Amino acid sequence: MSDHHHHHHHQHSNTTFNSVNTAFYIGIALNLLFVVIEATTGFITNSLALIGDAGHNLSDVFSLILSLLAIRLLKVKNNDKYTYGYRKATIVTALVNAIVLLIVIVGIAYEAIVRLGKQQPIEGKTVIIVASIGIAINFITALLFMRNKDHDLNVKSAYLHLMADAAISVGVVISGVIILYTGWFWVDSIISLVIVVVVAVGTWRLLSESLRLTLDGVPENVDLKKVRNVFTSIADVKEVHHIHVWALSTTENALTAHVSVAENKSFAELEQIKHKLKHALEQQNIQHATLEFEHEHEQCANKTIPPC
């Protein structure tokens, strides 16, 4: 029965993995196609709002590729040179992605401000049509991730990102409608600046979090206070110190800690304590925990906790 359950779980895991892979491939293809359409139309119609939104949708493609890479790298086996595998590459990619995006949006913002003083004709109807296609593509792509969004942080991130992008494309449509009926061409620059602000907020979060993970800081989804409470909630644990938490990838976190226990604990009892701790730590987004047990008198000898 146990073997059957394991086989069923493994089969379900592979089915989910394949389903998510397919969603990412379709999402990347659709968004990349739309970026080409939107950027080309933006240059032809002289619409900075469309060009700006194309840059934002290009960030979607990078985001989807990054998430797909993170999921696929979890399947890559460790080796003698990379004992953690290639998981960290997802963090480095996120950092590079964030830096490139910030450079792009600074350029778009500069161009939008320069254009505010110039009345340049823009085809409002074309802007409406292209942006409407963007709403449809972002919404349809988001639906592909809906089923698995609660099972993986990368999938959930992609889902929320795409739904937000659909809303931004609505803003571009509003720009086109206003231009079409009023002839206020400066609205294009205003909408461009609004898009820049929205993208900048998301990009700044990506930059700060990826930089923190690159420097082995505590991941955003880990509360160190709650992690410490996990240890103190176990009756046999006297004290915990030398806690280190860092990210192995954008989806997996690791921890090392020294755990103080009573001197009369047997090897079997220590194994039970370790099992309880690791299970509880998984609920706090710690997937890999390395625990070193020591007796209270060892702490006193090392003067790690006063008084002794």
PyMOL commands that set and color helices and strands:
alter all, ss='L'
color gray80, all
select helices_A, chain A and resi 2-45+48-73+89-116+124-146+153-182+186-214+224-232+267-282+296-302
alter helices_A, ss='H'
color red, helices_A
select strands_A, chain A and resi 237-247+253-261+288-295
alter strands_A, ss='S'
color yellow, strands_A
deselect
rebuild
show_as cartoon
